[in-house]
Amino acid sequence: MIQTAIFTLLAQLLFASFAAAAPVAVEATGNNAWQYGTGGGILGLVVLIVDIIFFVEILKSNRAPSAKLLWSLLIFLFPVFGMIIYFLFSNRETHNQGSGYEPLT
């Protein structure tokens, strides 16, 4: 029950980030595609893809639901710095052990 609520919240936050990252119709200055609108261009797309990879890794881990929510919120609110903090301080090896499929006997 709690996992469904957390998943729903994270899905809503993810969809809200898509809406916030949509480019705004402004006149581009020059031919610099890196600064077009508020979407961030290619660099914003790369950060978004890496964020999604981190979200999947967090949700697949064997952490407590509250820890999953806190790590996901950190990465959602501070995408680049949150990923760096998660990569350095999350102790990923211990929480990802045994999170895969068990072989059938």
Backbone atoms as SQL, in Angstrom:
CREATE TABLE atoms (id INTEGER PRIMARY KEY, chain TEXT, resi INTEGER, resn TEXT, atom TEXT, x REAL, y REAL, z REAL);
INSERT INTO atoms VALUES
  (1, 'A', 1, 'MET', 'N', 0.815, -1.180, 0.000),
  (2, 'A', 1, 'MET', 'CA', 0.000, 0.000, 0.000),
  (3, 'A', 1, 'MET', 'C', 0.870, 1.259, 0.000),
  (4, 'A', 2, 'ILE', 'N', 1.863, 1.283, 0.895),
  (5, 'A', 2, 'ILE', 'CA', 2.746, 2.439, 0.971),
  (6, 'A', 2, 'ILE', 'C', 3.604, 2.530, -0.282),
  (7, 'A', 3, 'GLN', 'N', 4.043, 1.377, -0.804),
  (8, 'A', 3, 'GLN', 'CA', 4.860, 1.385, -2.003),
  (9, 'A', 3, 'GLN', 'C', 4.078, 1.938, -3.185),
  (10, 'A', 4, 'THR', 'N', 2.792, 1.644, -3.271),
  (11, 'A', 4, 'THR', 'CA', 1.970, 2.170, -4.353),
  (12, 'A', 4, 'THR', 'C', 1.846, 3.676, -4.241),
  (13, 'A', 5, 'ALA', 'N', 1.687, 4.178, -3.023),
  (14, 'A', 5, 'ALA', 'CA', 1.584, 5.623, -2.820),
  (15, 'A', 5, 'ALA', 'C', 2.894, 6.317, -3.174),
  (16, 'A', 6, 'ILE', 'N', 4.008, 5.712, -2.800),
  (17, 'A', 6, 'ILE', 'CA', 5.311, 6.293, -3.119),
  (18, 'A', 6, 'ILE', 'C', 5.531, 6.284, -4.627),
  (19, 'A', 7, 'PHE', 'N', 5.184, 5.167, -5.278),
  (20, 'A', 7, 'PHE', 'CA', 5.345, 5.081, -6.728),
  (21, 'A', 7, 'PHE', 'C', 4.469, 6.114, -7.426),
  (22, 'A', 8, 'THR', 'N', 3.245, 6.308, -6.955),
  (23, 'A', 8, 'THR', 'CA', 2.344, 7.296, -7.553),
  (24, 'A', 8, 'THR', 'C', 2.911, 8.701, -7.391),
  (25, 'A', 9, 'LEU', 'N', 3.432, 9.005, -6.203),
  (26, 'A', 9, 'LEU', 'CA', 4.022, 10.309, -5.963),
  (27, 'A', 9, 'LEU', 'C', 5.225, 10.546, -6.867),
  (28, 'A', 10, 'LEU', 'N', 6.088, 9.557, -6.987),
  (29, 'A', 10, 'LEU', 'CA', 7.268, 9.708, -7.843),
  (30, 'A', 10, 'LEU', 'C', 6.871, 9.850, -9.306),
  (31, 'A', 11, 'ALA', 'N', 5.847, 9.125, -9.749),
  (32, 'A', 11, 'ALA', 'CA', 5.386, 9.250, -11.122),
  (33, 'A', 11, 'ALA', 'C', 4.833, 10.647, -11.381),
  (34, 'A', 12, 'GLN', 'N', 4.090, 11.195, -10.436),
  (35, 'A', 12, 'GLN', 'CA', 3.566, 12.548, -10.595),
  (36, 'A', 12, 'GLN', 'C', 4.690, 13.573, -10.629),
  (37, 'A', 13, 'LEU', 'N', 5.699, 13.400, -9.784),
  (38, 'A', 13, 'LEU', 'CA', 6.846, 14.313, -9.807),
  (39, 'A', 13, 'LEU', 'C', 7.604, 14.216, -11.118),
  (40, 'A', 14, 'LEU', 'N', 7.720, 13.001, -11.658),
  (41, 'A', 14, 'LEU', 'CA', 8.410, 12.811, -12.931),
  (42, 'A', 14, 'LEU', 'C', 7.650, 13.507, -14.054),
  (43, 'A', 15, 'PHE', 'N', 6.336, 13.342, -14.088),
  (44, 'A', 15, 'PHE', 'CA', 5.542, 13.994, -15.131),
  (45, 'A', 15, 'PHE', 'C', 5.556, 15.506, -14.975),
  (46, 'A', 16, 'ALA', 'N', 5.593, 15.992, -13.741),
  (47, 'A', 16, 'ALA', 'CA', 5.687, 17.428, -13.521),
  (48, 'A', 16, 'ALA', 'C', 7.022, 17.965, -14.019),
  (49, 'A', 17, 'SER', 'N', 8.091, 17.170, -13.880),
  (50, 'A', 17, 'SER', 'CA', 9.396, 17.617, -14.384),
  (51, 'A', 17, 'SER', 'C', 9.398, 17.672, -15.904),
  (52, 'A', 18, 'PHE', 'N', 8.648, 16.788, -16.565),
  (53, 'A', 18, 'PHE', 'CA', 8.534, 16.864, -18.022),
  (54, 'A', 18, 'PHE', 'C', 7.851, 18.167, -18.436),
  (55, 'A', 19, 'ALA', 'N', 6.805, 18.552, -17.722),
  (56, 'A', 19, 'ALA', 'CA', 6.098, 19.783, -18.053),
  (57, 'A', 19, 'ALA', 'C', 6.975, 21.002, -17.800),
  (58, 'A', 20, 'ALA', 'N', 7.757, 20.973, -16.739),
  (59, 'A', 20, 'ALA', 'CA', 8.619, 22.103, -16.422),
  (60, 'A', 20, 'ALA', 'C', 9.803, 22.197, -17.375),
  (61, 'A', 21, 'ALA', 'N', 10.201, 21.092, -17.984),
  (62, 'A', 21, 'ALA', 'CA', 11.360, 21.095, -18.868),
  (63, 'A', 21, 'ALA', 'C', 10.994, 21.404, -20.314),
  (64, 'A', 22, 'ALA', 'N', 9.713, 21.600, -20.597),
  (65, 'A', 22, 'ALA', 'CA', 9.300, 21.892, -21.975),
  (66, 'A', 22, 'ALA', 'C', 9.846, 23.247, -22.394),
  (67, 'A', 23, 'PRO', 'N', 10.350, 23.329, -23.617),
  (68, 'A', 23, 'PRO', 'CA', 10.897, 24.613, -24.062),
  (69, 'A', 23, 'PRO', 'C', 9.807, 25.672, -24.207),
  (70, 'A', 24, 'VAL', 'N', 10.158, 26.878, -23.863),
  (71, 'A', 24, 'VAL', 'CA', 9.244, 28.006, -23.948),
  (72, 'A', 24, 'VAL', 'C', 9.462, 28.678, -25.294),
  (73, 'A', 25, 'ALA', 'N', 8.393, 29.158, -25.897),
  (74, 'A', 25, 'ALA', 'CA', 8.497, 29.799, -27.208),
  (75, 'A', 25, 'ALA', 'C', 9.114, 31.187, -27.045),
  (76, 'A', 26, 'VAL', 'N', 10.426, 31.243, -27.115),
  (77, 'A', 26, 'VAL', 'CA', 11.143, 32.511, -27.078),
  (78, 'A', 26, 'VAL', 'C', 11.999, 32.591, -28.319),
  (79, 'A', 27, 'GLU', 'N', 12.344, 33.785, -28.666),
  (80, 'A', 27, 'GLU', 'CA', 13.177, 33.957, -29.843),
  (81, 'A', 27, 'GLU', 'C', 14.616, 33.586, -29.502),
  (82, 'A', 28, 'ALA', 'N', 15.144, 32.618, -30.236),
  (83, 'A', 28, 'ALA', 'CA', 16.513, 32.165, -29.980),
  (84, 'A', 28, 'ALA', 'C', 17.491, 33.234, -30.433),
  (85, 'A', 29, 'THR', 'N', 18.500, 33.461, -29.627),
  (86, 'A', 29, 'THR', 'CA', 19.520, 34.447, -29.976),
  (87, 'A', 29, 'THR', 'C', 20.670, 33.729, -30.643),
  (88, 'A', 30, 'GLY', 'N', 20.814, 33.916, -31.904),
  (89, 'A', 30, 'GLY', 'CA', 21.894, 33.265, -32.639),
  (90, 'A', 30, 'GLY', 'C', 21.582, 31.810, -32.919),
  (91, 'A', 31, 'ASN', 'N', 22.600, 31.032, -33.150),
  (92, 'A', 31, 'ASN', 'CA', 22.457, 29.614, -33.459),
  (93, 'A', 31, 'ASN', 'C', 22.906, 28.741, -32.305),
  (94, 'A', 32, 'ASN', 'N', 22.773, 29.218, -31.096),
  (95, 'A', 32, 'ASN', 'CA', 23.230, 28.472, -29.930),
  (96, 'A', 32, 'ASN', 'C', 22.084, 27.617, -29.393),
  (97, 'A', 33, 'ALA', 'N', 22.055, 26.338, -29.773),
  (98, 'A', 33, 'ALA', 'CA', 20.983, 25.438, -29.352),
  (99, 'A', 33, 'ALA', 'C', 21.100, 25.052, -27.885),
  (100, 'A', 34, 'TRP', 'N', 22.226, 25.302, -27.253),
  (101, 'A', 34, 'TRP', 'CA', 22.412, 24.938, -25.844),
  (102, 'A', 34, 'TRP', 'C', 21.594, 25.831, -24.931),
  (103, 'A', 35, 'GLN', 'N', 21.220, 27.020, -25.379),
  (104, 'A', 35, 'GLN', 'CA', 20.522, 27.961, -24.516),
  (105, 'A', 35, 'GLN', 'C', 19.106, 28.233, -25.002),
  (106, 'A', 36, 'TYR', 'N', 18.519, 27.388, -25.788),
  (107, 'A', 36, 'TYR', 'CA', 17.173, 27.617, -26.302),
  (108, 'A', 36, 'TYR', 'C', 16.141, 27.305, -25.229),
  (109, 'A', 37, 'GLY', 'N', 15.281, 28.261, -24.933),
  (110, 'A', 37, 'GLY', 'CA', 14.185, 28.048, -23.996),
  (111, 'A', 37, 'GLY', 'C', 14.681, 27.716, -22.597),
  (112, 'A', 38, 'THR', 'N', 13.846, 27.016, -21.838),
  (113, 'A', 38, 'THR', 'CA', 14.226, 26.612, -20.492),
  (114, 'A', 38, 'THR', 'C', 14.459, 25.124, -20.391),
  (115, 'A', 39, 'GLY', 'N', 14.360, 24.407, -21.494),
  (116, 'A', 39, 'GLY', 'CA', 14.504, 22.958, -21.466),
  (117, 'A', 39, 'GLY', 'C', 15.932, 22.497, -21.290),
  (118, 'A', 40, 'GLY', 'N', 16.905, 23.323, -21.590),
  (119, 'A', 40, 'GLY', 'CA', 18.286, 22.954, -21.398),
  (120, 'A', 40, 'GLY', 'C', 18.933, 22.311, -22.603),
  (121, 'A', 41, 'GLY', 'N', 18.202, 22.091, -23.672),
  (122, 'A', 41, 'GLY', 'CA', 18.767, 21.519, -24.883),
  (123, 'A', 41, 'GLY', 'C', 19.282, 20.109, -24.683),
  (124, 'A', 42, 'ILE', 'N', 20.391, 19.820, -25.308),
  (125, 'A', 42, 'ILE', 'CA', 20.973, 18.474, -25.259),
  (126, 'A', 42, 'ILE', 'C', 21.458, 18.144, -23.848),
  (127, 'A', 43, 'LEU', 'N', 22.041, 19.107, -23.192),
  (128, 'A', 43, 'LEU', 'CA', 22.535, 18.880, -21.832),
  (129, 'A', 43, 'LEU', 'C', 21.381, 18.558, -20.880),
  (130, 'A', 44, 'GLY', 'N', 20.257, 19.239, -21.018),
  (131, 'A', 44, 'GLY', 'CA', 19.086, 18.948, -20.193),
  (132, 'A', 44, 'GLY', 'C', 18.538, 17.561, -20.454),
  (133, 'A', 45, 'LEU', 'N', 18.572, 17.127, -21.715),
  (134, 'A', 45, 'LEU', 'CA', 18.112, 15.786, -22.056),
  (135, 'A', 45, 'LEU', 'C', 19.014, 14.726, -21.429),
  (136, 'A', 46, 'VAL', 'N', 20.301, 14.940, -21.450),
  (137, 'A', 46, 'VAL', 'CA', 21.240, 13.991, -20.855),
  (138, 'A', 46, 'VAL', 'C', 21.008, 13.899, -19.343),
  (139, 'A', 47, 'VAL', 'N', 20.830, 15.046, -18.681),
  (140, 'A', 47, 'VAL', 'CA', 20.583, 15.045, -17.240),
  (141, 'A', 47, 'VAL', 'C', 19.270, 14.332, -16.937),
  (142, 'A', 48, 'LEU', 'N', 18.236, 14.541, -17.748),
  (143, 'A', 48, 'LEU', 'CA', 16.956, 13.883, -17.540),
  (144, 'A', 48, 'LEU', 'C', 17.083, 12.364, -17.670),
  (145, 'A', 49, 'ILE', 'N', 17.815, 11.896, -18.678),
  (146, 'A', 49, 'ILE', 'CA', 17.992, 10.448, -18.872),
  (147, 'A', 49, 'ILE', 'C', 18.757, 9.840, -17.699),
  (148, 'A', 50, 'VAL', 'N', 19.810, 10.502, -17.248),
  (149, 'A', 50, 'VAL', 'CA', 20.584, 9.982, -16.121),
  (150, 'A', 50, 'VAL', 'C', 19.747, 10.016, -14.838),
  (151, 'A', 51, 'ASP', 'N', 18.911, 11.052, -14.673),
  (152, 'A', 51, 'ASP', 'CA', 18.004, 11.093, -13.520),
  (153, 'A', 51, 'ASP', 'C', 17.059, 9.898, -13.524),
  (154, 'A', 52, 'ILE', 'N', 16.502, 9.573, -14.658),
  (155, 'A', 52, 'ILE', 'CA', 15.581, 8.436, -14.756),
  (156, 'A', 52, 'ILE', 'C', 16.302, 7.137, -14.406),
  (157, 'A', 53, 'ILE', 'N', 17.542, 6.987, -14.850),
  (158, 'A', 53, 'ILE', 'CA', 18.327, 5.792, -14.518),
  (159, 'A', 53, 'ILE', 'C', 18.537, 5.704, -13.004),
  (160, 'A', 54, 'PHE', 'N', 18.838, 6.839, -12.370),
  (161, 'A', 54, 'PHE', 'CA', 19.018, 6.845, -10.915),
  (162, 'A', 54, 'PHE', 'C', 17.713, 6.532, -10.206),
  (163, 'A', 55, 'PHE', 'N', 16.567, 7.067, -10.688),
  (164, 'A', 55, 'PHE', 'CA', 15.270, 6.760, -10.077),
  (165, 'A', 55, 'PHE', 'C', 14.986, 5.269, -10.132),
  (166, 'A', 56, 'VAL', 'N', 15.254, 4.645, -11.264),
  (167, 'A', 56, 'VAL', 'CA', 15.015, 3.204, -11.396),
  (168, 'A', 56, 'VAL', 'C', 15.913, 2.432, -10.437),
  (169, 'A', 57, 'GLU', 'N', 17.173, 2.831, -10.336),
  (170, 'A', 57, 'GLU', 'CA', 18.093, 2.146, -9.417),
  (171, 'A', 57, 'GLU', 'C', 17.631, 2.287, -7.973),
  (172, 'A', 58, 'ILE', 'N', 17.149, 3.467, -7.607),
  (173, 'A', 58, 'ILE', 'CA', 16.670, 3.682, -6.235),
  (174, 'A', 58, 'ILE', 'C', 15.439, 2.830, -5.968),
  (175, 'A', 59, 'LEU', 'N', 14.496, 2.809, -6.897),
  (176, 'A', 59, 'LEU', 'CA', 13.260, 2.058, -6.678),
  (177, 'A', 59, 'LEU', 'C', 13.485, 0.552, -6.667),
  (178, 'A', 60, 'LYS', 'N', 14.508, 0.065, -7.356),
  (179, 'A', 60, 'LYS', 'CA', 14.798, -1.365, -7.377),
  (180, 'A', 60, 'LYS', 'C', 15.618, -1.813, -6.173),
  (181, 'A', 61, 'SER', 'N', 16.173, -0.883, -5.410),
  (182, 'A', 61, 'SER', 'CA', 17.014, -1.258, -4.272),
  (183, 'A', 61, 'SER', 'C', 16.159, -1.819, -3.140),
  (184, 'A', 62, 'ASN', 'N', 16.828, -2.420, -2.154),
  (185, 'A', 62, 'ASN', 'CA', 16.110, -3.007, -1.030),
  (186, 'A', 62, 'ASN', 'C', 16.123, -2.071, 0.187),
  (187, 'A', 63, 'ARG', 'N', 16.042, -0.778, -0.049),
  (188, 'A', 63, 'ARG', 'CA', 15.961, 0.207, 1.017),
  (189, 'A', 63, 'ARG', 'C', 14.540, 0.270, 1.572),
  (190, 'A', 64, 'ALA', 'N', 14.423, 0.922, 2.707),
  (191, 'A', 64, 'ALA', 'CA', 13.091, 1.188, 3.271),
  (192, 'A', 64, 'ALA', 'C', 12.378, 2.211, 2.379),
  (193, 'A', 65, 'PRO', 'N', 11.062, 2.168, 2.317),
  (194, 'A', 65, 'PRO', 'CA', 10.338, 3.113, 1.460),
  (195, 'A', 65, 'PRO', 'C', 10.618, 4.577, 1.791),
  (196, 'A', 66, 'SER', 'N', 10.815, 4.894, 3.054),
  (197, 'A', 66, 'SER', 'CA', 11.111, 6.283, 3.405),
  (198, 'A', 66, 'SER', 'C', 12.480, 6.707, 2.863),
  (199, 'A', 67, 'ALA', 'N', 13.449, 5.810, 2.893),
  (200, 'A', 67, 'ALA', 'CA', 14.772, 6.124, 2.341),
  (201, 'A', 67, 'ALA', 'C', 14.702, 6.292, 0.824),
  (202, 'A', 68, 'LYS', 'N', 13.897, 5.449, 0.172),
  (203, 'A', 68, 'LYS', 'CA', 13.713, 5.592, -1.277),
  (204, 'A', 68, 'LYS', 'C', 13.102, 6.943, -1.614),
  (205, 'A', 69, 'LEU', 'N', 12.116, 7.339, -0.828),
  (206, 'A', 69, 'LEU', 'CA', 11.454, 8.623, -1.058),
  (207, 'A', 69, 'LEU', 'C', 12.429, 9.781, -0.859),
  (208, 'A', 70, 'LEU', 'N', 13.237, 9.729, 0.194),
  (209, 'A', 70, 'LEU', 'CA', 14.181, 10.809, 0.453),
  (210, 'A', 70, 'LEU', 'C', 15.253, 10.917, -0.629),
  (211, 'A', 71, 'TRP', 'N', 15.793, 9.779, -1.069),
  (212, 'A', 71, 'TRP', 'CA', 16.796, 9.821, -2.131),
  (213, 'A', 71, 'TRP', 'C', 16.179, 10.320, -3.431),
  (214, 'A', 72, 'SER', 'N', 14.959, 9.885, -3.718),
  (215, 'A', 72, 'SER', 'CA', 14.295, 10.325, -4.954),
  (216, 'A', 72, 'SER', 'C', 14.000, 11.821, -4.918),
  (217, 'A', 73, 'LEU', 'N', 13.556, 12.324, -3.771),
  (218, 'A', 73, 'LEU', 'CA', 13.301, 13.759, -3.654),
  (219, 'A', 73, 'LEU', 'C', 14.589, 14.570, -3.782),
  (220, 'A', 74, 'LEU', 'N', 15.667, 14.073, -3.216),
  (221, 'A', 74, 'LEU', 'CA', 16.950, 14.766, -3.336),
  (222, 'A', 74, 'LEU', 'C', 17.363, 14.881, -4.795),
  (223, 'A', 75, 'ILE', 'N', 17.235, 13.794, -5.539),
  (224, 'A', 75, 'ILE', 'CA', 17.622, 13.817, -6.950),
  (225, 'A', 75, 'ILE', 'C', 16.637, 14.637, -7.769),
  (226, 'A', 76, 'PHE', 'N', 15.349, 14.623, -7.392),
  (227, 'A', 76, 'PHE', 'CA', 14.369, 15.405, -8.130),
  (228, 'A', 76, 'PHE', 'C', 14.570, 16.904, -7.915),
  (229, 'A', 77, 'LEU', 'N', 14.829, 17.315, -6.688),
  (230, 'A', 77, 'LEU', 'CA', 14.958, 18.735, -6.390),
  (231, 'A', 77, 'LEU', 'C', 16.302, 19.319, -6.821),
  (232, 'A', 78, 'PHE', 'N', 17.353, 18.527, -6.716),
  (233, 'A', 78, 'PHE', 'CA', 18.695, 18.970, -7.104),
  (234, 'A', 78, 'PHE', 'C', 19.286, 17.934, -8.062),
  (235, 'A', 79, 'PRO', 'N', 18.942, 17.977, -9.343),
  (236, 'A', 79, 'PRO', 'CA', 19.290, 16.875, -10.244),
  (237, 'A', 79, 'PRO', 'C', 20.788, 16.552, -10.308),
  (238, 'A', 80, 'VAL', 'N', 21.621, 17.511, -10.563),
  (239, 'A', 80, 'VAL', 'CA', 23.043, 17.220, -10.739),
  (240, 'A', 80, 'VAL', 'C', 23.709, 16.960, -9.390),
  (241, 'A', 81, 'PHE', 'N', 23.511, 17.872, -8.430),
  (242, 'A', 81, 'PHE', 'CA', 24.129, 17.697, -7.116),
  (243, 'A', 81, 'PHE', 'C', 23.545, 16.491, -6.378),
  (244, 'A', 82, 'GLY', 'N', 22.258, 16.233, -6.559),
  (245, 'A', 82, 'GLY', 'CA', 21.635, 15.068, -5.938),
  (246, 'A', 82, 'GLY', 'C', 22.221, 13.765, -6.444),
  (247, 'A', 83, 'MET', 'N', 22.486, 13.697, -7.761),
  (248, 'A', 83, 'MET', 'CA', 23.110, 12.482, -8.311),
  (249, 'A', 83, 'MET', 'C', 24.518, 12.296, -7.760),
  (250, 'A', 84, 'ILE', 'N', 25.247, 13.387, -7.635),
  (251, 'A', 84, 'ILE', 'CA', 26.606, 13.299, -7.103),
  (252, 'A', 84, 'ILE', 'C', 26.579, 12.835, -5.647),
  (253, 'A', 85, 'ILE', 'N', 25.679, 13.422, -4.847),
  (254, 'A', 85, 'ILE', 'CA', 25.568, 13.030, -3.439),
  (255, 'A', 85, 'ILE', 'C', 25.137, 11.575, -3.331),
  (256, 'A', 86, 'TYR', 'N', 24.168, 11.154, -4.150),
  (257, 'A', 86, 'TYR', 'CA', 23.718, 9.758, -4.122),
  (258, 'A', 86, 'TYR', 'C', 24.859, 8.818, -4.506),
  (259, 'A', 87, 'PHE', 'N', 25.605, 9.173, -5.525),
  (260, 'A', 87, 'PHE', 'CA', 26.700, 8.323, -5.986),
  (261, 'A', 87, 'PHE', 'C', 27.780, 8.188, -4.923),
  (262, 'A', 88, 'LEU', 'N', 28.049, 9.258, -4.189),
  (263, 'A', 88, 'LEU', 'CA', 29.124, 9.232, -3.199),
  (264, 'A', 88, 'LEU', 'C', 28.711, 8.637, -1.852),
  (265, 'A', 89, 'PHE', 'N', 27.477, 8.875, -1.402),
  (266, 'A', 89, 'PHE', 'CA', 27.106, 8.563, -0.019),
  (267, 'A', 89, 'PHE', 'C', 25.987, 7.544, 0.146),
  (268, 'A', 90, 'SER', 'N', 25.515, 6.900, -0.896),
  (269, 'A', 90, 'SER', 'CA', 24.328, 6.057, -0.746),
  (270, 'A', 90, 'SER', 'C', 24.618, 4.611, -0.373),
  (271, 'A', 91, 'ASN', 'N', 25.874, 4.187, -0.416),
  (272, 'A', 91, 'ASN', 'CA', 26.214, 2.796, -0.106),
  (273, 'A', 91, 'ASN', 'C', 25.437, 1.841, -1.015),
  (274, 'A', 92, 'ARG', 'N', 25.571, 2.062, -2.317),
  (275, 'A', 92, 'ARG', 'CA', 24.777, 1.353, -3.313),
  (276, 'A', 92, 'ARG', 'C', 25.043, -0.135, -3.340),
  (277, 'A', 93, 'GLU', 'N', 26.259, -0.577, -3.080),
  (278, 'A', 93, 'GLU', 'CA', 26.593, -1.998, -3.202),
  (279, 'A', 93, 'GLU', 'C', 25.799, -2.856, -2.223),
  (280, 'A', 94, 'THR', 'N', 25.656, -2.391, -0.977),
  (281, 'A', 94, 'THR', 'CA', 24.942, -3.196, 0.006),
  (282, 'A', 94, 'THR', 'C', 23.437, -3.193, -0.228),
  (283, 'A', 95, 'HIS', 'N', 22.900, -2.111, -0.764),
  (284, 'A', 95, 'HIS', 'CA', 21.461, -2.036, -0.962),
  (285, 'A', 95, 'HIS', 'C', 21.011, -2.647, -2.280),
  (286, 'A', 96, 'ASN', 'N', 21.911, -2.886, -3.189),
  (287, 'A', 96, 'ASN', 'CA', 21.533, -3.507, -4.458),
  (288, 'A', 96, 'ASN', 'C', 21.783, -4.995, -4.474),
  (289, 'A', 97, 'GLN', 'N', 22.407, -5.547, -3.443),
  (290, 'A', 97, 'GLN', 'CA', 22.628, -6.990, -3.388),
  (291, 'A', 97, 'GLN', 'C', 21.301, -7.700, -3.163),
  (292, 'A', 98, 'GLY', 'N', 21.065, -8.715, -3.930),
  (293, 'A', 98, 'GLY', 'CA', 19.844, -9.488, -3.770),
  (294, 'A', 98, 'GLY', 'C', 18.609, -8.829, -4.312),
  (295, 'A', 99, 'SER', 'N', 18.767, -7.718, -5.023),
  (296, 'A', 99, 'SER', 'CA', 17.587, -7.057, -5.556),
  (297, 'A', 99, 'SER', 'C', 17.201, -7.611, -6.917),
  (298, 'A', 100, 'GLY', 'N', 17.982, -8.544, -7.436),
  (299, 'A', 100, 'GLY', 'CA', 17.675, -9.129, -8.731),
  (300, 'A', 100, 'GLY', 'C', 16.700, -10.284, -8.595),
  (301, 'A', 101, 'TYR', 'N', 16.542, -11.027, -9.650),
  (302, 'A', 101, 'TYR', 'CA', 15.610, -12.155, -9.647),
  (303, 'A', 101, 'TYR', 'C', 16.277, -13.364, -9.012),
  (304, 'A', 102, 'GLU', 'N', 15.469, -14.169, -8.353),
  (305, 'A', 102, 'GLU', 'CA', 15.954, -15.414, -7.781),
  (306, 'A', 102, 'GLU', 'C', 15.784, -16.512, -8.803),
  (307, 'A', 103, 'PRO', 'N', 16.762, -17.399, -8.934),
  (308, 'A', 103, 'PRO', 'CA', 16.621, -18.488, -9.914),
  (309, 'A', 103, 'PRO', 'C', 15.547, -19.486, -9.484),
  (310, 'A', 104, 'LEU', 'N', 14.850, -20.007, -10.450),
  (311, 'A', 104, 'LEU', 'CA', 13.846, -21.044, -10.169),
  (312, 'A', 104, 'LEU', 'C', 14.520, -22.382, -9.971),
  (313, 'A', 105, 'THR', 'N', 14.002, -23.174, -9.047),
  (314, 'A', 105, 'THR', 'CA', 14.589, -24.483, -8.798),
  (315, 'A', 105, 'THR', 'C', 13.837, -25.559, -9.550);
